[in-house]
Amino acid sequence: QNLSDSLKFMKGQSSMDSMRQFLEYSYLFPTCPDTIDGYPLPYEDPFIIDEIPHVLFAGNQDSHESKMCEFKNG
């Protein structure tokens, strides 16, 4: 849902580009709570990525894609 919602605002951007941005910005739900329901927590944000995962995937997309990404911090 986070990827599909983000693509509504990023015209011409692929799913892979958006997922890379999620990792680059270390945030999984950039449109929450504006267009995706989200409950504010007083002490932490569960959608912040503390450590870049080895694998990130999204379901319910139109087609299968994969991409290897490298970041400055390794």
Predicted model as a PDB file, atoms N, CA, C, CB and O in Angstrom, pLDDT in the B-factor column:
MODEL        1                                                                  
ATOM      1  N   GLN A   1       0.819  -1.179   0.000  1.00 85.00           N  
ATOM      2  CA  GLN A   1       0.000   0.000   0.000  1.00 85.00           C  
ATOM      3  C   GLN A   1       0.875   1.261   0.000  1.00 85.00           C  
ATOM      4  CB  GLN A   1      -0.938  -0.012   1.203  1.00 85.00           C  
ATOM      5  O   GLN A   1       0.541   2.242  -0.664  1.00 85.00           O  
ATOM      6  N   ASN A   2       1.976   1.242   0.729  1.00 86.00           N  
ATOM      7  CA  ASN A   2       2.843   2.427   0.770  1.00 86.00           C  
ATOM      8  C   ASN A   2       3.459   2.731  -0.591  1.00 86.00           C  
ATOM      9  CB  ASN A   2       3.950   2.234   1.801  1.00 86.00           C  
ATOM     10  O   ASN A   2       3.577   3.897  -0.968  1.00 86.00           O  
ATOM     11  N   LEU A   3       3.846   1.713  -1.322  1.00 88.00           N  
ATOM     12  CA  LEU A   3       4.451   1.908  -2.632  1.00 88.00           C  
ATOM     13  C   LEU A   3       3.414   2.398  -3.639  1.00 88.00           C  
ATOM     14  CB  LEU A   3       5.096   0.607  -3.122  1.00 88.00           C  
ATOM     15  O   LEU A   3       3.667   3.351  -4.375  1.00 88.00           O  
ATOM     16  N   SER A   4       2.272   1.766  -3.674  1.00 87.00           N  
ATOM     17  CA  SER A   4       1.217   2.171  -4.611  1.00 87.00           C  
ATOM     18  C   SER A   4       0.776   3.598  -4.342  1.00 87.00           C  
ATOM     19  CB  SER A   4       0.015   1.224  -4.516  1.00 87.00           C  
ATOM     20  O   SER A   4       0.540   4.357  -5.282  1.00 87.00           O  
ATOM     21  N   ASP A   5       0.660   3.975  -3.084  1.00 86.00           N  
ATOM     22  CA  ASP A   5       0.252   5.331  -2.739  1.00 86.00           C  
ATOM     23  C   ASP A   5       1.331   6.346  -3.116  1.00 86.00           C  
ATOM     24  CB  ASP A   5      -0.062   5.426  -1.246  1.00 86.00           C  
ATOM     25  O   ASP A   5       1.012   7.429  -3.608  1.00 86.00           O  
ATOM     26  N   SER A   6       2.576   6.017  -2.896  1.00 87.00           N  
ATOM     27  CA  SER A   6       3.677   6.927  -3.241  1.00 87.00           C  
ATOM     28  C   SER A   6       3.757   7.162  -4.740  1.00 87.00           C  
ATOM     29  CB  SER A   6       5.007   6.372  -2.735  1.00 87.00           C  
ATOM     30  O   SER A   6       4.067   8.268  -5.183  1.00 87.00           O  
ATOM     31  N   LEU A   7       3.478   6.127  -5.521  1.00 87.00           N  
ATOM     32  CA  LEU A   7       3.552   6.253  -6.980  1.00 87.00           C  
ATOM     33  C   LEU A   7       2.488   7.202  -7.534  1.00 87.00           C  
ATOM     34  CB  LEU A   7       3.403   4.882  -7.628  1.00 87.00           C  
ATOM     35  O   LEU A   7       2.652   7.735  -8.631  1.00 87.00           O  
ATOM     36  N   LYS A   8       1.416   7.415  -6.801  1.00 87.00           N  
ATOM     37  CA  LYS A   8       0.398   8.379  -7.224  1.00 87.00           C  
ATOM     38  C   LYS A   8       0.966   9.791  -7.296  1.00 87.00           C  
ATOM     39  CB  LYS A   8      -0.796   8.346  -6.269  1.00 87.00           C  
ATOM     40  O   LYS A   8       0.514  10.609  -8.097  1.00 87.00           O  
ATOM     41  N   PHE A   9       1.962  10.074  -6.452  1.00 87.00           N  
ATOM     42  CA  PHE A   9       2.527  11.416  -6.357  1.00 87.00           C  
ATOM     43  C   PHE A   9       3.834  11.567  -7.126  1.00 87.00           C  
ATOM     44  CB  PHE A   9       2.751  11.771  -4.916  1.00 87.00           C  
ATOM     45  O   PHE A   9       4.322  12.685  -7.292  1.00 87.00           O  
ATOM     46  N   MET A  10       4.399  10.480  -7.590  1.00 83.00           N  
ATOM     47  CA  MET A  10       5.681  10.495  -8.294  1.00 83.00           C  
ATOM     48  C   MET A  10       5.467  10.060  -9.733  1.00 83.00           C  
ATOM     49  CB  MET A  10       6.716   9.578  -7.594  1.00 83.00           C  
ATOM     50  O   MET A  10       5.798   8.932 -10.100  1.00 83.00           O  
ATOM     51  N   LYS A  11       4.927  10.930 -10.530  1.00 82.00           N  
ATOM     52  CA  LYS A  11       4.599  10.598 -11.922  1.00 82.00           C  
ATOM     53  C   LYS A  11       5.861  10.239 -12.705  1.00 82.00           C  
ATOM     54  CB  LYS A  11       3.870  11.777 -12.601  1.00 82.00           C  
ATOM     55  O   LYS A  11       6.878  10.927 -12.608  1.00 82.00           O  
ATOM     56  N   GLY A  12       5.786   9.167 -13.473  1.00 85.00           N  
ATOM     57  CA  GLY A  12       6.893   8.750 -14.311  1.00 85.00           C  
ATOM     58  C   GLY A  12       7.984   7.986 -13.580  1.00 85.00           C  
ATOM     59  O   GLY A  12       8.992   7.622 -14.184  1.00 85.00           O  
ATOM     60  N   GLN A  13       7.800   7.739 -12.302  1.00 87.00           N  
ATOM     61  CA  GLN A  13       8.811   7.017 -11.526  1.00 87.00           C  
ATOM     62  C   GLN A  13       8.399   5.552 -11.421  1.00 87.00           C  
ATOM     63  CB  GLN A  13       8.989   7.648 -10.107  1.00 87.00           C  
ATOM     64  O   GLN A  13       7.221   5.242 -11.248  1.00 87.00           O  
ATOM     65  N   SER A  14       9.367   4.665 -11.525  1.00 89.00           N  
ATOM     66  CA  SER A  14       9.078   3.240 -11.434  1.00 89.00           C  
ATOM     67  C   SER A  14       8.980   2.800  -9.971  1.00 89.00           C  
ATOM     68  CB  SER A  14      10.159   2.426 -12.166  1.00 89.00           C  
ATOM     69  O   SER A  14       9.385   3.519  -9.058  1.00 89.00           O  
ATOM     70  N   SER A  15       8.440   1.619  -9.780  1.00 89.00           N  
ATOM     71  CA  SER A  15       8.359   1.052  -8.434  1.00 89.00           C  
ATOM     72  C   SER A  15       9.748   0.881  -7.833  1.00 89.00           C  
ATOM     73  CB  SER A  15       7.626  -0.295  -8.461  1.00 89.00           C  
ATOM     74  O   SER A  15       9.956   1.135  -6.647  1.00 89.00           O  
ATOM     75  N   MET A  16      10.687   0.452  -8.653  1.00 91.00           N  
ATOM     76  CA  MET A  16      12.055   0.245  -8.168  1.00 91.00           C  
ATOM     77  C   MET A  16      12.688   1.557  -7.712  1.00 91.00           C  
ATOM     78  CB  MET A  16      12.916  -0.398  -9.261  1.00 91.00           C  
ATOM     79  O   MET A  16      13.380   1.595  -6.694  1.00 91.00           O  
ATOM     80  N   ASP A  17      12.452   2.629  -8.463  1.00 90.00           N  
ATOM     81  CA  ASP A  17      12.994   3.936  -8.069  1.00 90.00           C  
ATOM     82  C   ASP A  17      12.408   4.390  -6.737  1.00 90.00           C  
ATOM     83  CB  ASP A  17      12.709   4.988  -9.154  1.00 90.00           C  
ATOM     84  O   ASP A  17      13.118   4.931  -5.889  1.00 90.00           O  
ATOM     85  N   SER A  18      11.118   4.168  -6.562  1.00 90.00           N  
ATOM     86  CA  SER A  18      10.468   4.557  -5.310  1.00 90.00           C  
ATOM     87  C   SER A  18      10.986   3.736  -4.137  1.00 90.00           C  
ATOM     88  CB  SER A  18       8.955   4.400  -5.427  1.00 90.00           C  
ATOM     89  O   SER A  18      11.222   4.278  -3.057  1.00 90.00           O  
ATOM     90  N   MET A  19      11.162   2.444  -4.337  1.00 91.00           N  
ATOM     91  CA  MET A  19      11.678   1.604  -3.257  1.00 91.00           C  
ATOM     92  C   MET A  19      13.106   1.986  -2.899  1.00 91.00           C  
ATOM     93  CB  MET A  19      11.614   0.129  -3.651  1.00 91.00           C  
ATOM     94  O   MET A  19      13.486   1.947  -1.729  1.00 91.00           O  
ATOM     95  N   ARG A  20      13.894   2.353  -3.896  1.00 91.00           N  
ATOM     96  CA  ARG A  20      15.251   2.812  -3.617  1.00 91.00           C  
ATOM     97  C   ARG A  20      15.209   4.083  -2.777  1.00 91.00           C  
ATOM     98  CB  ARG A  20      16.027   3.056  -4.929  1.00 91.00           C  
ATOM     99  O   ARG A  20      16.014   4.252  -1.861  1.00 91.00           O  
ATOM    100  N   GLN A  21      14.273   4.974  -3.087  1.00 90.00           N  
ATOM    101  CA  GLN A  21      14.140   6.194  -2.299  1.00 90.00           C  
ATOM    102  C   GLN A  21      13.711   5.882  -0.870  1.00 90.00           C  
ATOM    103  CB  GLN A  21      13.136   7.141  -2.953  1.00 90.00           C  
ATOM    104  O   GLN A  21      14.170   6.541   0.064  1.00 90.00           O  
ATOM    105  N   PHE A  22      12.844   4.896  -0.681  1.00 90.00           N  
ATOM    106  CA  PHE A  22      12.475   4.503   0.679  1.00 90.00           C  
ATOM    107  C   PHE A  22      13.729   4.153   1.477  1.00 90.00           C  
ATOM    108  CB  PHE A  22      11.493   3.305   0.658  1.00 90.00           C  
ATOM    109  O   PHE A  22      13.884   4.571   2.625  1.00 90.00           O  
ATOM    110  N   LEU A  23      14.619   3.382   0.856  1.00 90.00           N  
ATOM    111  CA  LEU A  23      15.853   2.989   1.543  1.00 90.00           C  
ATOM    112  C   LEU A  23      16.802   4.163   1.723  1.00 90.00           C  
ATOM    113  CB  LEU A  23      16.553   1.880   0.776  1.00 90.00           C  
ATOM    114  O   LEU A  23      17.419   4.317   2.777  1.00 90.00           O  
ATOM    115  N   GLU A  24      16.916   4.987   0.692  1.00 89.00           N  
ATOM    116  CA  GLU A  24      17.832   6.127   0.745  1.00 89.00           C  
ATOM    117  C   GLU A  24      17.414   7.128   1.826  1.00 89.00           C  
ATOM    118  CB  GLU A  24      17.892   6.824  -0.621  1.00 89.00           C  
ATOM    119  O   GLU A  24      18.258   7.668   2.540  1.00 89.00           O  
ATOM    120  N   TYR A  25      16.106   7.371   1.939  1.00 89.00           N  
ATOM    121  CA  TYR A  25      15.596   8.317   2.936  1.00 89.00           C  
ATOM    122  C   TYR A  25      15.301   7.659   4.273  1.00 89.00           C  
ATOM    123  CB  TYR A  25      14.347   8.986   2.421  1.00 89.00           C  
ATOM    124  O   TYR A  25      14.940   8.331   5.239  1.00 89.00           O  
ATOM    125  N   SER A  26      15.456   6.330   4.325  1.00 89.00           N  
ATOM    126  CA  SER A  26      15.236   5.545   5.548  1.00 89.00           C  
ATOM    127  C   SER A  26      13.828   5.701   6.108  1.00 89.00           C  
ATOM    128  CB  SER A  26      16.240   5.947   6.603  1.00 89.00           C  
ATOM    129  O   SER A  26      13.629   5.805   7.318  1.00 89.00           O  
ATOM    130  N   TYR A  27      12.860   5.714   5.203  1.00 89.00           N  
ATOM    131  CA  TYR A  27      11.483   5.843   5.652  1.00 89.00           C  
ATOM    132  C   TYR A  27      10.559   5.034   4.740  1.00 89.00           C  
ATOM    133  CB  TYR A  27      11.056   7.327   5.682  1.00 89.00           C  
ATOM    134  O   TYR A  27      10.617   5.180   3.519  1.00 89.00           O  
ATOM    135  N   LEU A  28       9.707   4.183   5.322  1.00 89.00           N  
ATOM    136  CA  LEU A  28       8.871   3.280   4.540  1.00 89.00           C  
ATOM    137  C   LEU A  28       7.526   3.861   4.104  1.00 89.00           C  
ATOM    138  CB  LEU A  28       8.630   2.053   5.324  1.00 89.00           C  
ATOM    139  O   LEU A  28       6.989   3.435   3.081  1.00 89.00           O  
ATOM    140  N   PHE A  29       6.972   4.805   4.832  1.00 86.00           N  
ATOM    141  CA  PHE A  29       5.658   5.358   4.521  1.00 86.00           C  
ATOM    142  C   PHE A  29       5.738   6.876   4.406  1.00 86.00           C  
ATOM    143  CB  PHE A  29       4.630   4.954   5.594  1.00 86.00           C  
ATOM    144  O   PHE A  29       5.325   7.585   5.324  1.00 86.00           O  
ATOM    145  N   PRO A  30       6.261   7.385   3.295  1.00 83.00           N  
ATOM    146  CA  PRO A  30       6.437   8.832   3.181  1.00 83.00           C  
ATOM    147  C   PRO A  30       5.130   9.628   3.110  1.00 83.00           C  
ATOM    148  CB  PRO A  30       7.250   9.129   1.971  1.00 83.00           C  
ATOM    149  O   PRO A  30       5.139  10.831   3.369  1.00 83.00           O  
ATOM    150  N   THR A  31       4.011   8.987   2.767  1.00 82.00           N  
ATOM    151  CA  THR A  31       2.748   9.723   2.655  1.00 82.00           C  
ATOM    152  C   THR A  31       1.847   9.547   3.875  1.00 82.00           C  
ATOM    153  CB  THR A  31       2.006   9.279   1.417  1.00 82.00           C  
ATOM    154  O   THR A  31       0.707  10.011   3.864  1.00 82.00           O  
ATOM    155  N   CYS A  32       2.327   8.896   4.911  1.00 82.00           N  
ATOM    156  CA  CYS A  32       1.557   8.675   6.131  1.00 82.00           C  
ATOM    157  C   CYS A  32       1.717   9.886   7.047  1.00 82.00           C  
ATOM    158  CB  CYS A  32       2.012   7.371   6.850  1.00 82.00           C  
ATOM    159  O   CYS A  32       2.855  10.330   7.199  1.00 82.00           O  
ATOM    160  N   PRO A  33       0.745  10.433   7.640  1.00 81.00           N  
ATOM    161  CA  PRO A  33      -0.664  10.076   7.692  1.00 81.00           C  
ATOM    162  C   PRO A  33      -1.533  10.870   6.712  1.00 81.00           C  
ATOM    163  CB  PRO A  33      -1.174  10.277   9.084  1.00 81.00           C  
ATOM    164  O   PRO A  33      -2.756  10.875   6.847  1.00 81.00           O  
ATOM    165  N   ASP A  34      -0.926  11.537   5.732  1.00 83.00           N  
ATOM    166  CA  ASP A  34      -1.701  12.373   4.820  1.00 83.00           C  
ATOM    167  C   ASP A  34      -2.657  11.575   3.945  1.00 83.00           C  
ATOM    168  CB  ASP A  34      -0.774  13.166   3.948  1.00 83.00           C  
ATOM    169  O   ASP A  34      -3.836  11.919   3.860  1.00 83.00           O  
ATOM    170  N   THR A  35      -2.180  10.518   3.291  1.00 86.00           N  
ATOM    171  CA  THR A  35      -3.032   9.752   2.388  1.00 86.00           C  
ATOM    172  C   THR A  35      -3.151   8.287   2.777  1.00 86.00           C  
ATOM    173  CB  THR A  35      -2.507   9.853   0.992  1.00 86.00           C  
ATOM    174  O   THR A  35      -3.974   7.570   2.208  1.00 86.00           O  
ATOM    175  N   ILE A  36      -2.360   7.829   3.722  1.00 82.00           N  
ATOM    176  CA  ILE A  36      -2.471   6.470   4.269  1.00 82.00           C  
ATOM    177  C   ILE A  36      -2.710   6.626   5.758  1.00 82.00           C  
ATOM    178  CB  ILE A  36      -1.176   5.592   3.974  1.00 82.00           C  
ATOM    179  O   ILE A  36      -2.042   7.412   6.430  1.00 82.00           O  
ATOM    180  N   ASP A  37      -3.676   5.864   6.269  1.00 81.00           N  
ATOM    181  CA  ASP A  37      -3.965   5.950   7.694  1.00 81.00           C  
ATOM    182  C   ASP A  37      -2.758   5.518   8.507  1.00 81.00           C  
ATOM    183  CB  ASP A  37      -5.181   5.095   8.052  1.00 81.00           C  
ATOM    184  O   ASP A  37      -2.094   4.531   8.190  1.00 81.00           O  
ATOM    185  N   GLY A  38      -2.494   6.262   9.543  1.00 80.00           N  
ATOM    186  CA  GLY A  38      -1.408   5.919  10.445  1.00 80.00           C  
ATOM    187  C   GLY A  38      -1.696   6.523  11.802  1.00 80.00           C  
ATOM    188  O   GLY A  38      -2.223   7.631  11.906  1.00 80.00           O  
ATOM    189  N   TYR A  39      -1.356   5.804  12.813  1.00 78.00           N  
ATOM    190  CA  TYR A  39      -1.607   6.253  14.176  1.00 78.00           C  
ATOM    191  C   TYR A  39      -0.321   6.854  14.732  1.00 78.00           C  
ATOM    192  CB  TYR A  39      -2.113   5.082  15.073  1.00 78.00           C  
ATOM    193  O   TYR A  39       0.701   6.169  14.767  1.00 78.00           O  
ATOM    194  N   PRO A  40      -0.339   8.118  15.171  1.00 76.00           N  
ATOM    195  CA  PRO A  40       0.889   8.724  15.708  1.00 76.00           C  
ATOM    196  C   PRO A  40       1.287   8.105  17.043  1.00 76.00           C  
ATOM    197  CB  PRO A  40       0.705  10.236  15.874  1.00 76.00           C  
ATOM    198  O   PRO A  40       0.454   7.912  17.929  1.00 76.00           O  
ATOM    199  N   LEU A  41       2.547   7.804  17.169  1.00 81.00           N  
ATOM    200  CA  LEU A  41       3.077   7.258  18.423  1.00 81.00           C  
ATOM    201  C   LEU A  41       3.946   8.336  19.080  1.00 81.00           C  
ATOM    202  CB  LEU A  41       3.905   5.933  18.171  1.00 81.00           C  
ATOM    203  O   LEU A  41       4.726   8.997  18.394  1.00 81.00           O  
ATOM    204  N   PRO A  42       3.825   8.516  20.369  1.00 84.00           N  
ATOM    205  CA  PRO A  42       4.510   9.634  21.020  1.00 84.00           C  
ATOM    206  C   PRO A  42       6.028   9.497  21.125  1.00 84.00           C  
ATOM    207  CB  PRO A  42       3.959   9.810  22.378  1.00 84.00           C  
ATOM    208  O   PRO A  42       6.718  10.514  21.190  1.00 84.00           O  
ATOM    209  N   TYR A  43       6.569   8.290  21.143  1.00 89.00           N  
ATOM    210  CA  TYR A  43       7.994   8.136  21.427  1.00 89.00           C  
ATOM    211  C   TYR A  43       8.824   7.587  20.279  1.00 89.00           C  
ATOM    212  CB  TYR A  43       8.162   7.255  22.590  1.00 89.00           C  
ATOM    213  O   TYR A  43      10.050   7.696  20.292  1.00 89.00           O  
ATOM    214  N   GLU A  44       8.175   7.005  19.295  1.00 87.00           N  
ATOM    215  CA  GLU A  44       8.936   6.442  18.187  1.00 87.00           C  
ATOM    216  C   GLU A  44       8.089   6.382  16.923  1.00 87.00           C  
ATOM    217  CB  GLU A  44       9.452   5.047  18.545  1.00 87.00           C  
ATOM    218  O   GLU A  44       6.860   6.411  16.993  1.00 87.00           O  
ATOM    219  N   ASP A  45       8.732   6.300  15.789  1.00 85.00           N  
ATOM    220  CA  ASP A  45       8.058   6.135  14.509  1.00 85.00           C  
ATOM    221  C   ASP A  45       8.442   4.762  13.972  1.00 85.00           C  
ATOM    222  CB  ASP A  45       8.439   7.281  13.497  1.00 85.00           C  
ATOM    223  O   ASP A  45       9.602   4.554  13.615  1.00 85.00           O  
ATOM    224  N   PRO A  46       7.505   3.818  13.903  1.00 86.00           N  
ATOM    225  CA  PRO A  46       7.843   2.454  13.491  1.00 86.00           C  
ATOM    226  C   PRO A  46       8.207   2.333  12.013  1.00 86.00           C  
ATOM    227  CB  PRO A  46       6.693   1.542  13.791  1.00 86.00           C  
ATOM    228  O   PRO A  46       8.667   1.276  11.582  1.00 86.00           O  
ATOM    229  N   PHE A  47       8.008   3.395  11.228  1.00 87.00           N  
ATOM    230  CA  PHE A  47       8.283   3.322   9.800  1.00 87.00           C  
ATOM    231  C   PHE A  47       9.680   3.818   9.435  1.00 87.00           C  
ATOM    232  CB  PHE A  47       7.254   4.118   9.047  1.00 87.00           C  
ATOM    233  O   PHE A  47      10.053   3.794   8.262  1.00 87.00           O  
ATOM    234  N   ILE A  48      10.442   4.259  10.401  1.00 89.00           N  
ATOM    235  CA  ILE A  48      11.826   4.673  10.152  1.00 89.00           C  
ATOM    236  C   ILE A  48      12.688   3.428  10.017  1.00 89.00           C  
ATOM    237  CB  ILE A  48      12.359   5.597  11.296  1.00 89.00           C  
ATOM    238  O   ILE A  48      12.582   2.506  10.825  1.00 89.00           O  
ATOM    239  N   ILE A  49      13.532   3.399   9.009  1.00 90.00           N  
ATOM    240  CA  ILE A  49      14.437   2.271   8.789  1.00 90.00           C  
ATOM    241  C   ILE A  49      15.737   2.574   9.527  1.00 90.00           C  
ATOM    242  CB  ILE A  49      14.695   2.021   7.249  1.00 90.00           C  
ATOM    243  O   ILE A  49      16.491   3.460   9.125  1.00 90.00           O  
ATOM    244  N   ASP A  50      15.996   1.843  10.603  1.00 90.00           N  
ATOM    245  CA  ASP A  50      17.214   2.060  11.389  1.00 90.00           C  
ATOM    246  C   ASP A  50      18.439   1.462  10.722  1.00 90.00           C  
ATOM    247  CB  ASP A  50      17.054   1.472  12.776  1.00 90.00           C  
ATOM    248  O   ASP A  50      19.531   2.026  10.789  1.00 90.00           O  
ATOM    249  N   GLU A  51      18.252   0.322  10.080  1.00 88.00           N  
ATOM    250  CA  GLU A  51      19.354  -0.383   9.437  1.00 88.00           C  
ATOM    251  C   GLU A  51      18.875  -0.855   8.065  1.00 88.00           C  
ATOM    252  CB  GLU A  51      19.852  -1.588  10.314  1.00 88.00           C  
ATOM    253  O   GLU A  51      17.814  -1.469   7.954  1.00 88.00           O  
ATOM    254  N   ILE A  52      19.649  -0.572   7.031  1.00 87.00           N  
ATOM    255  CA  ILE A  52      19.238  -0.934   5.674  1.00 87.00           C  
ATOM    256  C   ILE A  52      19.174  -2.456   5.560  1.00 87.00           C  
ATOM    257  CB  ILE A  52      20.217  -0.340   4.615  1.00 87.00           C  
ATOM    258  O   ILE A  52      20.158  -3.137   5.851  1.00 87.00           O  
ATOM    259  N   PRO A  53      18.025  -2.999   5.140  1.00 89.00           N  
ATOM    260  CA  PRO A  53      17.882  -4.448   5.032  1.00 89.00           C  
ATOM    261  C   PRO A  53      18.616  -5.000   3.806  1.00 89.00           C  
ATOM    262  CB  PRO A  53      16.405  -4.825   4.969  1.00 89.00           C  
ATOM    263  O   PRO A  53      18.926  -4.263   2.870  1.00 89.00           O  
ATOM    264  N   HIS A  54      18.880  -6.278   3.829  1.00 90.00           N  
ATOM    265  CA  HIS A  54      19.503  -6.935   2.682  1.00 90.00           C  
ATOM    266  C   HIS A  54      18.508  -7.117   1.549  1.00 90.00           C  
ATOM    267  CB  HIS A  54      20.083  -8.288   3.091  1.00 90.00           C  
ATOM    268  O   HIS A  54      18.886  -7.111   0.377  1.00 90.00           O  
ATOM    269  N   VAL A  55      17.227  -7.279   1.897  1.00 92.00           N  
ATOM    270  CA  VAL A  55      16.184  -7.489   0.905  1.00 92.00           C  
ATOM    271  C   VAL A  55      14.980  -6.622   1.275  1.00 92.00           C  
ATOM    272  CB  VAL A  55      15.787  -8.997   0.816  1.00 92.00           C  
ATOM    273  O   VAL A  55      14.571  -6.566   2.434  1.00 92.00           O  
ATOM    274  N   LEU A  56      14.426  -5.954   0.276  1.00 91.00           N  
ATOM    275  CA  LEU A  56      13.188  -5.200   0.450  1.00 91.00           C  
ATOM    276  C   LEU A  56      12.267  -5.604  -0.690  1.00 91.00           C  
ATOM    277  CB  LEU A  56      13.444  -3.637   0.469  1.00 91.00           C  
ATOM    278  O   LEU A  56      12.679  -5.580  -1.850  1.00 91.00           O  
ATOM    279  N   PHE A  57      11.040  -5.970  -0.385  1.00 90.00           N  
ATOM    280  CA  PHE A  57      10.125  -6.376  -1.443  1.00 90.00           C  
ATOM    281  C   PHE A  57       8.763  -5.748  -1.218  1.00 90.00           C  
ATOM    282  CB  PHE A  57      10.008  -7.906  -1.508  1.00 90.00           C  
ATOM    283  O   PHE A  57       8.417  -5.348  -0.106  1.00 90.00           O  
ATOM    284  N   ALA A  58       7.999  -5.669  -2.294  1.00 89.00           N  
ATOM    285  CA  ALA A  58       6.637  -5.143  -2.240  1.00 89.00           C  
ATOM    286  C   ALA A  58       5.738  -6.077  -3.034  1.00 89.00           C  
ATOM    287  CB  ALA A  58       6.562  -3.682  -2.796  1.00 89.00           C  
ATOM    288  O   ALA A  58       6.094  -6.500  -4.134  1.00 89.00           O  
ATOM    289  N   GLY A  59       4.605  -6.390  -2.494  1.00 87.00           N  
ATOM    290  CA  GLY A  59       3.649  -7.245  -3.178  1.00 87.00           C  
ATOM    291  C   GLY A  59       2.593  -6.422  -3.905  1.00 87.00           C  
ATOM    292  O   GLY A  59       2.571  -5.193  -3.831  1.00 87.00           O  
ATOM    293  N   ASN A  60       1.718  -7.140  -4.609  1.00 85.00           N  
ATOM    294  CA  ASN A  60       0.580  -6.542  -5.319  1.00 85.00           C  
ATOM    295  C   ASN A  60       0.997  -5.486  -6.341  1.00 85.00           C  
ATOM    296  CB  ASN A  60      -0.373  -5.921  -4.324  1.00 85.00           C  
ATOM    297  O   ASN A  60       0.343  -4.451  -6.467  1.00 85.00           O  
ATOM    298  N   GLN A  61       2.073  -5.742  -7.064  1.00 85.00           N  
ATOM    299  CA  GLN A  61       2.512  -4.833  -8.118  1.00 85.00           C  
ATOM    300  C   GLN A  61       2.141  -5.431  -9.474  1.00 85.00           C  
ATOM    301  CB  GLN A  61       4.046  -4.567  -8.027  1.00 85.00           C  
ATOM    302  O   GLN A  61       1.820  -6.615  -9.567  1.00 85.00           O  
ATOM    303  N   ASP A  62       2.186  -4.611 -10.520  1.00 85.00           N  
ATOM    304  CA  ASP A  62       1.769  -5.049 -11.850  1.00 85.00           C  
ATOM    305  C   ASP A  62       2.695  -6.101 -12.453  1.00 85.00           C  
ATOM    306  CB  ASP A  62       1.692  -3.865 -12.773  1.00 85.00           C  
ATOM    307  O   ASP A  62       2.242  -6.971 -13.197  1.00 85.00           O  
ATOM    308  N   SER A  63       3.981  -6.029 -12.140  1.00 87.00           N  
ATOM    309  CA  SER A  63       4.932  -6.973 -12.720  1.00 87.00           C  
ATOM    310  C   SER A  63       6.077  -7.218 -11.742  1.00 87.00           C  
ATOM    311  CB  SER A  63       5.473  -6.449 -14.072  1.00 87.00           C  
ATOM    312  O   SER A  63       6.245  -6.501 -10.756  1.00 87.00           O  
ATOM    313  N   HIS A  64       6.859  -8.252 -12.046  1.00 90.00           N  
ATOM    314  CA  HIS A  64       8.018  -8.580 -11.224  1.00 90.00           C  
ATOM    315  C   HIS A  64       9.213  -7.772 -11.698  1.00 90.00           C  
ATOM    316  CB  HIS A  64       8.326 -10.096 -11.276  1.00 90.00           C  
ATOM    317  O   HIS A  64       9.491  -7.713 -12.896  1.00 90.00           O  
ATOM    318  N   GLU A  65       9.914  -7.156 -10.775  1.00 90.00           N  
ATOM    319  CA  GLU A  65      11.162  -6.445 -11.067  1.00 90.00           C  
ATOM    320  C   GLU A  65      12.129  -6.718  -9.936  1.00 90.00           C  
ATOM    321  CB  GLU A  65      10.926  -4.906 -11.245  1.00 90.00           C  
ATOM    322  O   GLU A  65      11.720  -6.998  -8.809  1.00 90.00           O  
ATOM    323  N   SER A  66      13.395  -6.637 -10.234  1.00 91.00           N  
ATOM    324  CA  SER A  66      14.404  -6.727  -9.180  1.00 91.00           C  
ATOM    325  C   SER A  66      15.556  -5.812  -9.546  1.00 91.00           C  
ATOM    326  CB  SER A  66      14.898  -8.196  -8.981  1.00 91.00           C  
ATOM    327  O   SER A  66      15.788  -5.505 -10.715  1.00 91.00           O  
ATOM    328  N   LYS A  67      16.265  -5.388  -8.523  1.00 90.00           N  
ATOM    329  CA  LYS A  67      17.365  -4.455  -8.734  1.00 90.00           C  
ATOM    330  C   LYS A  67      18.318  -4.545  -7.556  1.00 90.00           C  
ATOM    331  CB  LYS A  67      16.845  -3.004  -8.917  1.00 90.00           C  
ATOM    332  O   LYS A  67      17.889  -4.653  -6.407  1.00 90.00           O  
ATOM    333  N   MET A  68      19.604  -4.499  -7.842  1.00 91.00           N  
ATOM    334  CA  MET A  68      20.627  -4.479  -6.802  1.00 91.00           C  
ATOM    335  C   MET A  68      21.030  -3.021  -6.595  1.00 91.00           C  
ATOM    336  CB  MET A  68      21.871  -5.377  -7.188  1.00 91.00           C  
ATOM    337  O   MET A  68      21.307  -2.311  -7.562  1.00 91.00           O  
ATOM    338  N   CYS A  69      21.064  -2.575  -5.355  1.00 89.00           N  
ATOM    339  CA  CYS A  69      21.414  -1.183  -5.040  1.00 89.00           C  
ATOM    340  C   CYS A  69      22.595  -1.143  -4.094  1.00 89.00           C  
ATOM    341  CB  CYS A  69      20.214  -0.437  -4.423  1.00 89.00           C  
ATOM    342  O   CYS A  69      22.725  -1.976  -3.196  1.00 89.00           O  
ATOM    343  N   GLU A  70      23.442  -0.173  -4.309  1.00 87.00           N  
ATOM    344  CA  GLU A  70      24.541   0.081  -3.373  1.00 87.00           C  
ATOM    345  C   GLU A  70      24.425   1.511  -2.885  1.00 87.00           C  
ATOM    346  CB  GLU A  70      25.938  -0.173  -4.038  1.00 87.00           C  
ATOM    347  O   GLU A  70      24.069   2.414  -3.643  1.00 87.00           O  
ATOM    348  N   PHE A  71      24.731   1.707  -1.611  1.00 83.00           N  
ATOM    349  CA  PHE A  71      24.643   3.023  -1.000  1.00 83.00           C  
ATOM    350  C   PHE A  71      26.013   3.445  -0.484  1.00 83.00           C  
ATOM    351  CB  PHE A  71      23.606   3.028   0.139  1.00 83.00           C  
ATOM    352  O   PHE A  71      26.900   2.608  -0.313  1.00 83.00           O  
ATOM    353  N   LYS A  72      26.182   4.713  -0.241  1.00 82.00           N  
ATOM    354  CA  LYS A  72      27.472   5.261   0.190  1.00 82.00           C  
ATOM    355  C   LYS A  72      27.971   4.606   1.475  1.00 82.00           C  
ATOM    356  CB  LYS A  72      27.361   6.767   0.391  1.00 82.00           C  
ATOM    357  O   LYS A  72      29.171   4.378   1.630  1.00 82.00           O  
ATOM    358  N   ASN A  73      27.062   4.304   2.393  1.00 69.00           N  
ATOM    359  CA  ASN A  73      27.481   3.744   3.668  1.00 69.00           C  
ATOM    360  C   ASN A  73      27.653   2.224   3.642  1.00 69.00           C  
ATOM    361  CB  ASN A  73      26.488   4.112   4.720  1.00 69.00           C  
ATOM    362  O   ASN A  73      27.827   1.592   4.684  1.00 69.00           O  
ATOM    363  N   GLY A  74      27.602   1.644   2.435  1.00 64.00           N  
ATOM    364  CA  GLY A  74      27.831   0.215   2.300  1.00 64.00           C  
ATOM    365  C   GLY A  74      26.580  -0.595   2.383  1.00 64.00           C  
ATOM    366  O   GLY A  74      26.630  -1.821   2.284  1.00 64.00           O  
TER     367      GLY A  74                                                      
ENDMDL                                                                          
END                                                                             
